[in-house]
Amino acid sequence: QLQLVQSGGGLVLPGESLRLSCSASGVRLDYYAIGWFRQAPGKEREGVSCISRSGRTFEYAASVKGRFTISRDNANNAVYLQMNSLKPEDTAVYYCAAVKDFTVSVRALCAGNAVDAWGQGTLVTVSS
């Protein structure tokens, strides 16, 4: 059973950066496409960014394109979300998610389809 463990997050000022990590023990994450999602208070969960198994295909929400970068670190069995130029509207609980079905595209994953496992969530607060 895949269990995703998240780290990172916290309170930062607008314009600052944070890196979120998503890892797993005993299971190779490169067998899975990985996505990052977020849910702000009173809003629906949205897909932020997703990456394919190979690490060569990406998907970004329009609201984060150019500021956030998703990447794989296979040596450490992790996927990262580097968040730069953070804005107050980025404040949310962030979740990583994994899908093993290779027929599910990163776009479909970022739409929340066919997720096999979710991380525990981590709060990101951007405030002055």
Backbone as XML, in Angstrom:
<?xml version="1.0"?>
<chain id="A" units="angstrom">
  <residue number="1" name="GLN">
    <atom name="N" x="0.864" y="-1.187" z="0.000"/>
    <atom name="CA" x="0.000" y="0.000" z="0.000"/>
    <atom name="C" x="0.898" y="1.232" z="0.000"/>
  </residue>
  <residue number="2" name="LEU">
    <atom name="N" x="0.668" y="2.085" z="-0.984"/>
    <atom name="CA" x="1.468" y="3.300" z="-1.082"/>
    <atom name="C" x="1.038" y="4.298" z="-0.022"/>
  </residue>
  <residue number="3" name="GLN">
    <atom name="N" x="2.013" y="4.793" z="0.730"/>
    <atom name="CA" x="1.762" y="5.862" z="1.682"/>
    <atom name="C" x="2.675" y="7.025" z="1.345"/>
  </residue>
  <residue number="4" name="LEU">
    <atom name="N" x="2.071" y="8.159" z="1.077"/>
    <atom name="CA" x="2.826" y="9.359" z="0.727"/>
    <atom name="C" x="3.032" y="10.200" z="1.984"/>
  </residue>
  <residue number="5" name="VAL">
    <atom name="N" x="4.261" y="10.688" z="2.136"/>
    <atom name="CA" x="4.602" y="11.511" z="3.293"/>
    <atom name="C" x="5.078" y="12.863" z="2.787"/>
  </residue>
  <residue number="6" name="GLN">
    <atom name="N" x="4.463" y="13.924" z="3.287"/>
    <atom name="CA" x="4.795" y="15.268" z="2.847"/>
    <atom name="C" x="5.624" y="15.976" z="3.908"/>
  </residue>
  <residue number="7" name="SER">
    <atom name="N" x="6.449" y="16.903" z="3.434"/>
    <atom name="CA" x="7.164" y="17.795" z="4.341"/>
    <atom name="C" x="7.291" y="19.156" z="3.662"/>
  </residue>
  <residue number="8" name="GLY">
    <atom name="N" x="7.654" y="20.133" z="4.465"/>
    <atom name="CA" x="7.725" y="21.502" z="3.962"/>
    <atom name="C" x="6.502" y="22.279" z="4.407"/>
  </residue>
  <residue number="9" name="GLY">
    <atom name="N" x="6.295" y="23.407" z="3.825"/>
    <atom name="CA" x="5.174" y="24.241" z="4.211"/>
    <atom name="C" x="5.536" y="25.180" z="5.350"/>
  </residue>
  <residue number="10" name="GLY">
    <atom name="N" x="4.576" y="26.007" z="5.730"/>
    <atom name="CA" x="4.805" y="26.942" z="6.811"/>
    <atom name="C" x="4.284" y="28.320" z="6.481"/>
  </residue>
  <residue number="11" name="LEU">
    <atom name="N" x="4.770" y="29.296" z="7.246"/>
    <atom name="CA" x="4.339" y="30.685" z="7.092"/>
    <atom name="C" x="5.455" y="31.494" z="6.447"/>
  </residue>
  <residue number="12" name="VAL">
    <atom name="N" x="5.144" y="32.170" z="5.354"/>
    <atom name="CA" x="6.130" y="33.005" z="4.682"/>
    <atom name="C" x="5.513" y="34.344" z="4.307"/>
  </residue>
  <residue number="13" name="LEU">
    <atom name="N" x="6.387" y="35.291" z="4.014"/>
    <atom name="CA" x="5.943" y="36.601" z="3.540"/>
    <atom name="C" x="5.672" y="36.555" z="2.041"/>
  </residue>
  <residue number="14" name="PRO">
    <atom name="N" x="4.808" y="37.427" z="1.555"/>
    <atom name="CA" x="4.612" y="37.502" z="0.097"/>
    <atom name="C" x="5.938" y="37.747" z="-0.618"/>
  </residue>
  <residue number="15" name="GLY">
    <atom name="N" x="6.132" y="37.032" z="-1.726"/>
    <atom name="CA" x="7.361" y="37.142" z="-2.490"/>
    <atom name="C" x="8.420" y="36.129" z="-2.116"/>
  </residue>
  <residue number="16" name="GLU">
    <atom name="N" x="8.248" y="35.471" z="-0.987"/>
    <atom name="CA" x="9.232" y="34.475" z="-0.564"/>
    <atom name="C" x="8.961" y="33.127" z="-1.223"/>
  </residue>
  <residue number="17" name="SER">
    <atom name="N" x="9.824" y="32.164" z="-0.876"/>
    <atom name="CA" x="9.765" y="30.842" z="-1.505"/>
    <atom name="C" x="9.621" y="29.743" z="-0.465"/>
  </residue>
  <residue number="18" name="LEU">
    <atom name="N" x="9.096" y="28.622" z="-0.909"/>
    <atom name="CA" x="9.001" y="27.409" z="-0.105"/>
    <atom name="C" x="9.168" y="26.215" z="-1.024"/>
  </residue>
  <residue number="19" name="ARG">
    <atom name="N" x="9.630" y="25.093" z="-0.455"/>
    <atom name="CA" x="9.675" y="23.850" z="-1.211"/>
    <atom name="C" x="8.928" y="22.778" z="-0.437"/>
  </residue>
  <residue number="20" name="LEU">
    <atom name="N" x="7.995" y="22.158" z="-1.119"/>
    <atom name="CA" x="7.275" y="21.026" z="-0.550"/>
    <atom name="C" x="7.877" y="19.732" z="-1.088"/>
  </residue>
  <residue number="21" name="SER">
    <atom name="N" x="7.900" y="18.712" z="-0.234"/>
    <atom name="CA" x="8.419" y="17.403" z="-0.623"/>
    <atom name="C" x="7.347" y="16.339" z="-0.427"/>
  </residue>
  <residue number="22" name="CYS">
    <atom name="N" x="7.368" y="15.374" z="-1.313"/>
    <atom name="CA" x="6.461" y="14.228" z="-1.242"/>
    <atom name="C" x="7.320" y="12.984" z="-1.416"/>
  </residue>
  <residue number="23" name="SER">
    <atom name="N" x="7.281" y="12.087" z="-0.437"/>
    <atom name="CA" x="8.118" y="10.902" z="-0.502"/>
    <atom name="C" x="7.329" y="9.677" z="-0.082"/>
  </residue>
  <residue number="24" name="ALA">
    <atom name="N" x="7.952" y="8.511" z="-0.273"/>
    <atom name="CA" x="7.330" y="7.256" z="0.120"/>
    <atom name="C" x="8.421" y="6.293" z="0.533"/>
  </residue>
  <residue number="25" name="SER">
    <atom name="N" x="8.091" y="5.390" z="1.423"/>
    <atom name="CA" x="9.068" y="4.388" z="1.841"/>
    <atom name="C" x="8.638" y="3.028" z="1.331"/>
  </residue>
  <residue number="26" name="GLY">
    <atom name="N" x="9.611" y="2.286" z="0.805"/>
    <atom name="CA" x="9.330" y="0.928" z="0.370"/>
    <atom name="C" x="8.689" y="0.813" z="-0.985"/>
  </residue>
  <residue number="27" name="VAL">
    <atom name="N" x="8.395" y="1.945" z="-1.609"/>
    <atom name="CA" x="7.753" y="1.940" z="-2.919"/>
    <atom name="C" x="8.450" y="2.981" z="-3.777"/>
  </residue>
  <residue number="28" name="ARG">
    <atom name="N" x="8.760" y="2.622" z="-5.002"/>
    <atom name="CA" x="9.414" y="3.572" z="-5.898"/>
    <atom name="C" x="8.397" y="4.552" z="-6.459"/>
  </residue>
  <residue number="29" name="LEU">
    <atom name="N" x="8.665" y="5.840" z="-6.200"/>
    <atom name="CA" x="7.726" y="6.858" z="-6.683"/>
    <atom name="C" x="7.788" y="7.027" z="-8.186"/>
  </residue>
  <residue number="30" name="ASP">
    <atom name="N" x="8.869" y="6.586" z="-8.824"/>
    <atom name="CA" x="8.907" y="6.727" z="-10.283"/>
    <atom name="C" x="8.035" y="5.696" z="-10.986"/>
  </residue>
  <residue number="31" name="TYR">
    <atom name="N" x="7.344" y="4.855" z="-10.237"/>
    <atom name="CA" x="6.307" y="3.990" z="-10.808"/>
    <atom name="C" x="4.974" y="4.732" z="-10.906"/>
  </residue>
  <residue number="32" name="TYR">
    <atom name="N" x="4.944" y="5.962" z="-10.375"/>
    <atom name="CA" x="3.704" y="6.719" z="-10.275"/>
    <atom name="C" x="3.851" y="8.096" z="-10.904"/>
  </residue>
  <residue number="33" name="ALA">
    <atom name="N" x="2.792" y="8.541" z="-11.543"/>
    <atom name="CA" x="2.680" y="9.966" z="-11.842"/>
    <atom name="C" x="2.266" y="10.655" z="-10.547"/>
  </residue>
  <residue number="34" name="ILE">
    <atom name="N" x="2.813" y="11.841" z="-10.320"/>
    <atom name="CA" x="2.593" y="12.539" z="-9.053"/>
    <atom name="C" x="2.001" y="13.918" z="-9.310"/>
  </residue>
  <residue number="35" name="GLY">
    <atom name="N" x="1.071" y="14.283" z="-8.482"/>
    <atom name="CA" x="0.481" y="15.611" z="-8.606"/>
    <atom name="C" x="0.460" y="16.333" z="-7.271"/>
  </residue>
  <residue number="36" name="TRP">
    <atom name="N" x="0.448" y="17.647" z="-7.353"/>
    <atom name="CA" x="0.244" y="18.500" z="-6.179"/>
    <atom name="C" x="-1.088" y="19.213" z="-6.333"/>
  </residue>
  <residue number="37" name="PHE">
    <atom name="N" x="-1.855" y="19.204" z="-5.253"/>
    <atom name="CA" x="-3.152" y="19.837" z="-5.199"/>
    <atom name="C" x="-3.179" y="20.790" z="-4.017"/>
  </residue>
  <residue number="38" name="ARG">
    <atom name="N" x="-4.139" y="21.691" z="-4.016"/>
    <atom name="CA" x="-4.314" y="22.550" z="-2.860"/>
    <atom name="C" x="-5.785" y="22.838" z="-2.635"/>
  </residue>
  <residue number="39" name="GLN">
    <atom name="N" x="-6.100" y="23.133" z="-1.395"/>
    <atom name="CA" x="-7.461" y="23.504" z="-1.031"/>
    <atom name="C" x="-7.403" y="24.659" z="-0.048"/>
  </residue>
  <residue number="40" name="ALA">
    <atom name="N" x="-7.942" y="25.775" z="-0.481"/>
    <atom name="CA" x="-8.020" y="26.954" z="0.379"/>
    <atom name="C" x="-9.344" y="26.927" z="1.136"/>
  </residue>
  <residue number="41" name="PRO">
    <atom name="N" x="-9.412" y="27.620" z="2.264"/>
    <atom name="CA" x="-10.661" y="27.642" z="3.047"/>
    <atom name="C" x="-11.841" y="28.106" z="2.206"/>
  </residue>
  <residue number="42" name="GLY">
    <atom name="N" x="-12.899" y="27.325" z="2.226"/>
    <atom name="CA" x="-14.103" y="27.695" z="1.506"/>
    <atom name="C" x="-14.056" y="27.468" z="0.017"/>
  </residue>
  <residue number="43" name="LYS">
    <atom name="N" x="-12.969" y="26.871" z="-0.469"/>
    <atom name="CA" x="-12.838" y="26.643" z="-1.913"/>
    <atom name="C" x="-12.678" y="25.160" z="-2.199"/>
  </residue>
  <residue number="44" name="GLU">
    <atom name="N" x="-12.916" y="24.802" z="-3.455"/>
    <atom name="CA" x="-12.723" y="23.419" z="-3.862"/>
    <atom name="C" x="-11.236" y="23.126" z="-4.062"/>
  </residue>
  <residue number="45" name="ARG">
    <atom name="N" x="-10.897" y="21.850" z="-3.959"/>
    <atom name="CA" x="-9.529" y="21.431" z="-4.213"/>
    <atom name="C" x="-9.197" y="21.649" z="-5.680"/>
  </residue>
  <residue number="46" name="GLU">
    <atom name="N" x="-7.988" y="22.117" z="-5.947"/>
    <atom name="CA" x="-7.569" y="22.329" z="-7.331"/>
    <atom name="C" x="-6.213" y="21.696" z="-7.576"/>
  </residue>
  <residue number="47" name="GLY">
    <atom name="N" x="-6.020" y="21.227" z="-8.800"/>
    <atom name="CA" x="-4.730" y="20.700" z="-9.201"/>
    <atom name="C" x="-3.758" y="21.842" z="-9.443"/>
  </residue>
  <residue number="48" name="VAL">
    <atom name="N" x="-2.578" y="21.755" z="-8.861"/>
    <atom name="CA" x="-1.567" y="22.804" z="-8.976"/>
    <atom name="C" x="-0.533" y="22.437" z="-10.035"/>
  </residue>
  <residue number="49" name="SER">
    <atom name="N" x="0.004" y="21.229" z="-9.911"/>
    <atom name="CA" x="1.023" y="20.798" z="-10.855"/>
    <atom name="C" x="1.152" y="19.286" z="-10.803"/>
  </residue>
  <residue number="50" name="CYS">
    <atom name="N" x="1.437" y="18.681" z="-11.951"/>
    <atom name="CA" x="1.580" y="17.231" z="-12.038"/>
    <atom name="C" x="2.760" y="16.879" z="-12.924"/>
  </residue>
  <residue number="51" name="ILE">
    <atom name="N" x="3.348" y="15.707" z="-12.649"/>
    <atom name="CA" x="4.519" y="15.267" z="-13.396"/>
    <atom name="C" x="4.377" y="13.799" z="-13.738"/>
  </residue>
  <residue number="52" name="SER">
    <atom name="N" x="4.820" y="13.442" z="-14.924"/>
    <atom name="CA" x="4.712" y="12.061" z="-15.382"/>
    <atom name="C" x="5.771" y="11.176" z="-14.724"/>
  </residue>
  <residue number="53" name="ARG">
    <atom name="N" x="5.666" y="9.879" z="-14.922"/>
    <atom name="CA" x="6.636" y="8.919" z="-14.379"/>
    <atom name="C" x="8.044" y="9.215" z="-14.878"/>
  </residue>
  <residue number="54" name="SER">
    <atom name="N" x="8.147" y="9.561" z="-16.117"/>
    <atom name="CA" x="9.459" y="9.814" z="-16.701"/>
    <atom name="C" x="10.046" y="11.143" z="-16.273"/>
  </residue>
  <residue number="55" name="GLY">
    <atom name="N" x="9.180" y="12.027" z="-15.788"/>
    <atom name="CA" x="9.644" y="13.368" z="-15.440"/>
    <atom name="C" x="9.737" y="14.294" z="-16.636"/>
  </residue>
  <residue number="56" name="ARG">
    <atom name="N" x="9.241" y="13.860" z="-17.778"/>
    <atom name="CA" x="9.385" y="14.667" z="-18.991"/>
    <atom name="C" x="8.106" y="15.421" z="-19.367"/>
  </residue>
  <residue number="57" name="THR">
    <atom name="N" x="7.002" y="15.089" z="-18.720"/>
    <atom name="CA" x="5.739" y="15.756" z="-19.033"/>
    <atom name="C" x="5.204" y="16.423" z="-17.781"/>
  </residue>
  <residue number="58" name="PHE">
    <atom name="N" x="4.767" y="17.667" z="-17.936"/>
    <atom name="CA" x="4.313" y="18.461" z="-16.795"/>
    <atom name="C" x="2.965" y="19.096" z="-17.099"/>
  </residue>
  <residue number="59" name="GLU">
    <atom name="N" x="2.315" y="19.472" z="-16.019"/>
    <atom name="CA" x="1.085" y="20.242" z="-16.119"/>
    <atom name="C" x="1.099" y="21.247" z="-14.984"/>
  </residue>
  <residue number="60" name="TYR">
    <atom name="N" x="0.739" y="22.485" z="-15.313"/>
    <atom name="CA" x="0.684" y="23.534" z="-14.289"/>
    <atom name="C" x="-0.640" y="24.267" z="-14.396"/>
  </residue>
  <residue number="61" name="ALA">
    <atom name="N" x="-1.201" y="24.627" z="-13.252"/>
    <atom name="CA" x="-2.349" y="25.520" z="-13.243"/>
    <atom name="C" x="-1.900" y="26.901" z="-13.718"/>
  </residue>
  <residue number="62" name="ALA">
    <atom name="N" x="-2.786" y="27.589" z="-14.398"/>
    <atom name="CA" x="-2.439" y="28.912" z="-14.932"/>
    <atom name="C" x="-2.009" y="29.865" z="-13.830"/>
  </residue>
  <residue number="63" name="SER">
    <atom name="N" x="-2.588" y="29.707" z="-12.655"/>
    <atom name="CA" x="-2.317" y="30.624" z="-11.550"/>
    <atom name="C" x="-0.906" y="30.480" z="-10.983"/>
  </residue>
  <residue number="64" name="VAL">
    <atom name="N" x="-0.223" y="29.371" z="-11.278"/>
    <atom name="CA" x="1.116" y="29.156" z="-10.710"/>
    <atom name="C" x="2.200" y="29.047" z="-11.776"/>
  </residue>
  <residue number="65" name="LYS">
    <atom name="N" x="1.805" y="29.039" z="-13.036"/>
    <atom name="CA" x="2.774" y="28.868" z="-14.118"/>
    <atom name="C" x="3.798" y="29.993" z="-14.076"/>
  </residue>
  <residue number="66" name="GLY">
    <atom name="N" x="5.062" y="29.611" z="-14.158"/>
    <atom name="CA" x="6.139" y="30.592" z="-14.098"/>
    <atom name="C" x="6.636" y="30.867" z="-12.698"/>
  </residue>
  <residue number="67" name="ARG">
    <atom name="N" x="5.892" y="30.432" z="-11.693"/>
    <atom name="CA" x="6.306" y="30.638" z="-10.287"/>
    <atom name="C" x="6.618" y="29.332" z="-9.576"/>
  </residue>
  <residue number="68" name="PHE">
    <atom name="N" x="5.891" y="28.269" z="-9.921"/>
    <atom name="CA" x="6.076" y="26.967" z="-9.278"/>
    <atom name="C" x="6.769" y="26.019" z="-10.251"/>
  </residue>
  <residue number="69" name="THR">
    <atom name="N" x="7.584" y="25.119" z="-9.688"/>
    <atom name="CA" x="8.255" y="24.106" z="-10.493"/>
    <atom name="C" x="8.138" y="22.751" z="-9.806"/>
  </residue>
  <residue number="70" name="ILE">
    <atom name="N" x="7.677" y="21.760" z="-10.552"/>
    <atom name="CA" x="7.591" y="20.397" z="-10.024"/>
    <atom name="C" x="8.785" y="19.615" z="-10.561"/>
  </residue>
  <residue number="71" name="SER">
    <atom name="N" x="9.348" y="18.739" z="-9.732"/>
    <atom name="CA" x="10.505" y="17.964" z="-10.175"/>
    <atom name="C" x="10.571" y="16.639" z="-9.438"/>
  </residue>
  <residue number="72" name="ARG">
    <atom name="N" x="11.296" y="15.721" z="-10.050"/>
    <atom name="CA" x="11.528" y="14.410" z="-9.422"/>
    <atom name="C" x="12.975" y="14.307" z="-8.946"/>
  </residue>
  <residue number="73" name="ASP">
    <atom name="N" x="13.162" y="13.585" z="-7.864"/>
    <atom name="CA" x="14.486" y="13.249" z="-7.354"/>
    <atom name="C" x="14.457" y="11.747" z="-7.093"/>
  </residue>
  <residue number="74" name="ASN">
    <atom name="N" x="14.771" y="10.990" z="-8.128"/>
    <atom name="CA" x="14.640" y="9.533" z="-8.005"/>
    <atom name="C" x="15.657" y="8.958" z="-7.020"/>
  </residue>
  <residue number="75" name="ALA">
    <atom name="N" x="16.800" y="9.594" z="-6.885"/>
    <atom name="CA" x="17.803" y="9.094" z="-5.940"/>
    <atom name="C" x="17.276" y="9.122" z="-4.502"/>
  </residue>
  <residue number="76" name="ASN">
    <atom name="N" x="16.446" y="10.118" z="-4.222"/>
    <atom name="CA" x="15.864" y="10.241" z="-2.886"/>
    <atom name="C" x="14.398" y="9.827" z="-2.843"/>
  </residue>
  <residue number="77" name="ASN">
    <atom name="N" x="13.911" y="9.286" z="-3.966"/>
    <atom name="CA" x="12.530" y="8.788" z="-4.022"/>
    <atom name="C" x="11.538" y="9.870" z="-3.598"/>
  </residue>
  <residue number="78" name="ALA">
    <atom name="N" x="11.688" y="11.027" z="-4.208"/>
    <atom name="CA" x="10.862" y="12.165" z="-3.807"/>
    <atom name="C" x="10.431" y="12.977" z="-5.028"/>
  </residue>
  <residue number="79" name="VAL">
    <atom name="N" x="9.373" y="13.718" z="-4.835"/>
    <atom name="CA" x="8.913" y="14.714" z="-5.805"/>
    <atom name="C" x="8.769" y="16.024" z="-5.050"/>
  </residue>
  <residue number="80" name="TYR">
    <atom name="N" x="9.256" y="17.087" z="-5.667"/>
    <atom name="CA" x="9.252" y="18.392" z="-5.022"/>
    <atom name="C" x="8.340" y="19.364" z="-5.748"/>
  </residue>
  <residue number="81" name="LEU">
    <atom name="N" x="7.848" y="20.336" z="-4.994"/>
    <atom name="CA" x="7.159" y="21.485" z="-5.570"/>
    <atom name="C" x="7.867" y="22.727" z="-5.053"/>
  </residue>
  <residue number="82" name="GLN">
    <atom name="N" x="8.655" y="23.341" z="-5.916"/>
    <atom name="CA" x="9.330" y="24.580" z="-5.565"/>
    <atom name="C" x="8.383" y="25.727" z="-5.860"/>
  </residue>
  <residue number="83" name="MET">
    <atom name="N" x="8.091" y="26.516" z="-4.851"/>
    <atom name="CA" x="7.136" y="27.609" z="-4.969"/>
    <atom name="C" x="7.866" y="28.930" z="-4.744"/>
  </residue>
  <residue number="84" name="ASN">
    <atom name="N" x="7.961" y="29.720" z="-5.775"/>
    <atom name="CA" x="8.616" y="31.022" z="-5.707"/>
    <atom name="C" x="7.587" y="32.142" z="-5.857"/>
  </residue>
  <residue number="85" name="SER">
    <atom name="N" x="7.994" y="33.337" z="-5.468"/>
    <atom name="CA" x="7.131" y="34.518" z="-5.598"/>
    <atom name="C" x="5.739" y="34.242" z="-5.055"/>
  </residue>
  <residue number="86" name="LEU">
    <atom name="N" x="5.701" y="33.714" z="-3.857"/>
    <atom name="CA" x="4.423" y="33.326" z="-3.274"/>
    <atom name="C" x="3.528" y="34.527" z="-3.029"/>
  </residue>
  <residue number="87" name="LYS">
    <atom name="N" x="2.235" y="34.300" z="-3.199"/>
    <atom name="CA" x="1.233" y="35.338" z="-3.027"/>
    <atom name="C" x="0.252" y="34.924" z="-1.943"/>
  </residue>
  <residue number="88" name="PRO">
    <atom name="N" x="-0.433" y="35.866" z="-1.329"/>
    <atom name="CA" x="-1.434" y="35.497" z="-0.319"/>
    <atom name="C" x="-2.478" y="34.512" z="-0.852"/>
  </residue>
  <residue number="89" name="GLU">
    <atom name="N" x="-2.810" y="34.611" z="-2.116"/>
    <atom name="CA" x="-3.805" y="33.692" z="-2.670"/>
    <atom name="C" x="-3.276" y="32.272" z="-2.861"/>
  </residue>
  <residue number="90" name="ASP">
    <atom name="N" x="-1.989" y="32.048" z="-2.605"/>
    <atom name="CA" x="-1.443" y="30.688" z="-2.609"/>
    <atom name="C" x="-1.678" y="29.985" z="-1.277"/>
  </residue>
  <residue number="91" name="THR">
    <atom name="N" x="-2.192" y="30.707" z="-0.302"/>
    <atom name="CA" x="-2.455" y="30.127" z="1.009"/>
    <atom name="C" x="-3.471" y="29.000" z="0.886"/>
  </residue>
  <residue number="92" name="ALA">
    <atom name="N" x="-3.095" y="27.819" z="1.367"/>
    <atom name="CA" x="-3.952" y="26.638" z="1.246"/>
    <atom name="C" x="-3.278" y="25.456" z="1.944"/>
  </residue>
  <residue number="93" name="VAL">
    <atom name="N" x="-4.028" y="24.382" z="2.099"/>
    <atom name="CA" x="-3.434" y="23.097" z="2.455"/>
    <atom name="C" x="-3.063" y="22.406" z="1.142"/>
  </residue>
  <residue number="94" name="TYR">
    <atom name="N" x="-1.816" y="21.993" z="1.058"/>
    <atom name="CA" x="-1.304" y="21.354" z="-0.139"/>
    <atom name="C" x="-1.189" y="19.850" z="0.082"/>
  </residue>
  <residue number="95" name="TYR">
    <atom name="N" x="-1.589" y="19.097" z="-0.941"/>
    <atom name="CA" x="-1.559" y="17.638" z="-0.896"/>
    <atom name="C" x="-0.794" y="17.103" z="-2.108"/>
  </residue>
  <residue number="96" name="CYS">
    <atom name="N" x="-0.006" y="16.063" z="-1.903"/>
    <atom name="CA" x="0.503" y="15.345" z="-3.062"/>
    <atom name="C" x="-0.368" y="14.106" z="-3.278"/>
  </residue>
  <residue number="97" name="ALA">
    <atom name="N" x="-0.359" y="13.631" z="-4.511"/>
    <atom name="CA" x="-1.184" y="12.491" z="-4.880"/>
    <atom name="C" x="-0.450" y="11.682" z="-5.929"/>
  </residue>
  <residue number="98" name="ALA">
    <atom name="N" x="-0.767" y="10.391" z="-5.985"/>
    <atom name="CA" x="-0.085" y="9.488" z="-6.902"/>
    <atom name="C" x="-1.087" y="8.641" z="-7.668"/>
  </residue>
  <residue number="99" name="VAL">
    <atom name="N" x="-0.748" y="8.378" z="-8.917"/>
    <atom name="CA" x="-1.549" y="7.462" z="-9.729"/>
    <atom name="C" x="-0.612" y="6.511" z="-10.440"/>
  </residue>
  <residue number="100" name="LYS">
    <atom name="N" x="-0.934" y="5.221" z="-10.408"/>
    <atom name="CA" x="-0.076" y="4.201" z="-11.013"/>
    <atom name="C" x="-0.500" y="3.862" z="-12.439"/>
  </residue>
  <residue number="101" name="ASP">
    <atom name="N" x="-1.765" y="4.026" z="-12.728"/>
    <atom name="CA" x="-2.288" y="3.660" z="-14.040"/>
    <atom name="C" x="-1.604" y="4.497" z="-15.119"/>
  </residue>
  <residue number="102" name="PHE">
    <atom name="N" x="-0.825" y="3.850" z="-15.986"/>
    <atom name="CA" x="-0.049" y="4.594" z="-16.960"/>
    <atom name="C" x="-0.928" y="5.202" z="-18.060"/>
  </residue>
  <residue number="103" name="THR">
    <atom name="N" x="-2.194" y="4.805" z="-18.116"/>
    <atom name="CA" x="-3.085" y="5.376" z="-19.127"/>
    <atom name="C" x="-3.660" y="6.726" z="-18.691"/>
  </residue>
  <residue number="104" name="VAL">
    <atom name="N" x="-3.432" y="7.086" z="-17.431"/>
    <atom name="CA" x="-3.942" y="8.366" z="-16.931"/>
    <atom name="C" x="-2.903" y="9.445" z="-17.230"/>
  </residue>
  <residue number="105" name="SER">
    <atom name="N" x="-3.275" y="10.445" z="-17.999"/>
    <atom name="CA" x="-2.347" y="11.506" z="-18.355"/>
    <atom name="C" x="-2.113" y="12.441" z="-17.167"/>
  </residue>
  <residue number="106" name="VAL">
    <atom name="N" x="-1.052" y="13.241" z="-17.240"/>
    <atom name="CA" x="-0.816" y="14.202" z="-16.159"/>
    <atom name="C" x="-1.945" y="15.218" z="-16.107"/>
  </residue>
  <residue number="107" name="ARG">
    <atom name="N" x="-2.523" y="15.524" z="-17.277"/>
    <atom name="CA" x="-3.653" y="16.454" z="-17.267"/>
    <atom name="C" x="-4.838" y="15.842" z="-16.522"/>
  </residue>
  <residue number="108" name="ALA">
    <atom name="N" x="-5.088" y="14.564" z="-16.757"/>
    <atom name="CA" x="-6.187" y="13.896" z="-16.056"/>
    <atom name="C" x="-5.898" y="13.801" z="-14.567"/>
  </residue>
  <residue number="109" name="LEU">
    <atom name="N" x="-4.638" y="13.528" z="-14.214"/>
    <atom name="CA" x="-4.273" y="13.483" z="-12.797"/>
    <atom name="C" x="-4.536" y="14.830" z="-12.157"/>
  </residue>
  <residue number="110" name="CYS">
    <atom name="N" x="-4.112" y="15.907" z="-12.815"/>
    <atom name="CA" x="-4.301" y="17.232" z="-12.242"/>
    <atom name="C" x="-5.779" y="17.626" z="-12.154"/>
  </residue>
  <residue number="111" name="ALA">
    <atom name="N" x="-6.612" y="16.905" z="-12.879"/>
    <atom name="CA" x="-8.052" y="17.115" z="-12.737"/>
    <atom name="C" x="-8.608" y="16.286" z="-11.586"/>
  </residue>
  <residue number="112" name="GLY">
    <atom name="N" x="-7.737" y="15.521" z="-10.926"/>
    <atom name="CA" x="-8.144" y="14.751" z="-9.754"/>
    <atom name="C" x="-8.648" y="13.353" z="-10.047"/>
  </residue>
  <residue number="113" name="ASN">
    <atom name="N" x="-8.345" y="12.866" z="-11.262"/>
    <atom name="CA" x="-8.861" y="11.557" z="-11.652"/>
    <atom name="C" x="-7.943" y="10.410" z="-11.238"/>
  </residue>
  <residue number="114" name="ALA">
    <atom name="N" x="-8.548" y="9.298" z="-10.825"/>
    <atom name="CA" x="-7.860" y="8.005" z="-10.660"/>
    <atom name="C" x="-6.719" y="8.045" z="-9.658"/>
  </residue>
  <residue number="115" name="VAL">
    <atom name="N" x="-6.812" y="8.860" z="-8.636"/>
    <atom name="CA" x="-5.744" y="8.943" z="-7.640"/>
    <atom name="C" x="-5.724" y="7.683" z="-6.786"/>
  </residue>
  <residue number="116" name="ASP">
    <atom name="N" x="-4.531" y="7.110" z="-6.624"/>
    <atom name="CA" x="-4.371" y="5.907" z="-5.808"/>
    <atom name="C" x="-4.048" y="6.223" z="-4.352"/>
  </residue>
  <residue number="117" name="ALA">
    <atom name="N" x="-3.398" y="7.335" z="-4.118"/>
    <atom name="CA" x="-3.008" y="7.662" z="-2.744"/>
    <atom name="C" x="-2.830" y="9.166" z="-2.609"/>
  </residue>
  <residue number="118" name="TRP">
    <atom name="N" x="-3.105" y="9.656" z="-1.412"/>
    <atom name="CA" x="-2.945" y="11.069" z="-1.066"/>
    <atom name="C" x="-1.974" y="11.213" z="0.097"/>
  </residue>
  <residue number="119" name="GLY">
    <atom name="N" x="-1.221" y="12.320" z="0.077"/>
    <atom name="CA" x="-0.418" y="12.661" z="1.230"/>
    <atom name="C" x="-1.290" y="13.225" z="2.336"/>
  </residue>
  <residue number="120" name="GLN">
    <atom name="N" x="-0.645" y="13.506" z="3.478"/>
    <atom name="CA" x="-1.403" y="13.918" z="4.658"/>
    <atom name="C" x="-1.795" y="15.399" z="4.633"/>
  </residue>
  <residue number="121" name="GLY">
    <atom name="N" x="-1.215" y="16.147" z="3.708"/>
    <atom name="CA" x="-1.515" y="17.576" z="3.623"/>
    <atom name="C" x="-0.546" y="18.392" z="4.453"/>
  </residue>
  <residue number="122" name="THR">
    <atom name="N" x="-0.229" y="19.576" z="3.935"/>
    <atom name="CA" x="0.639" y="20.496" z="4.669"/>
    <atom name="C" x="0.162" y="21.915" z="4.400"/>
  </residue>
  <residue number="123" name="LEU">
    <atom name="N" x="0.132" y="22.735" z="5.447"/>
    <atom name="CA" x="-0.406" y="24.076" z="5.334"/>
    <atom name="C" x="0.674" y="25.052" z="4.860"/>
  </residue>
  <residue number="124" name="VAL">
    <atom name="N" x="0.325" y="25.816" z="3.852"/>
    <atom name="CA" x="1.164" y="26.919" z="3.384"/>
    <atom name="C" x="0.383" y="28.207" z="3.612"/>
  </residue>
  <residue number="125" name="THR">
    <atom name="N" x="0.980" y="29.124" z="4.365"/>
    <atom name="CA" x="0.349" y="30.408" z="4.644"/>
    <atom name="C" x="1.260" y="31.513" z="4.153"/>
  </residue>
  <residue number="126" name="VAL">
    <atom name="N" x="0.717" y="32.356" z="3.284"/>
    <atom name="CA" x="1.468" y="33.488" z="2.749"/>
    <atom name="C" x="0.794" y="34.752" z="3.259"/>
  </residue>
  <residue number="127" name="SER">
    <atom name="N" x="1.480" y="35.448" z="4.138"/>
    <atom name="CA" x="0.857" y="36.603" z="4.779"/>
    <atom name="C" x="1.920" y="37.563" z="5.277"/>
  </residue>
  <residue number="128" name="SER">
    <atom name="N" x="1.604" y="38.837" z="5.217"/>
    <atom name="CA" x="2.496" y="39.856" z="5.780"/>
    <atom name="C" x="2.075" y="40.196" z="7.195"/>
  </residue>
</chain>
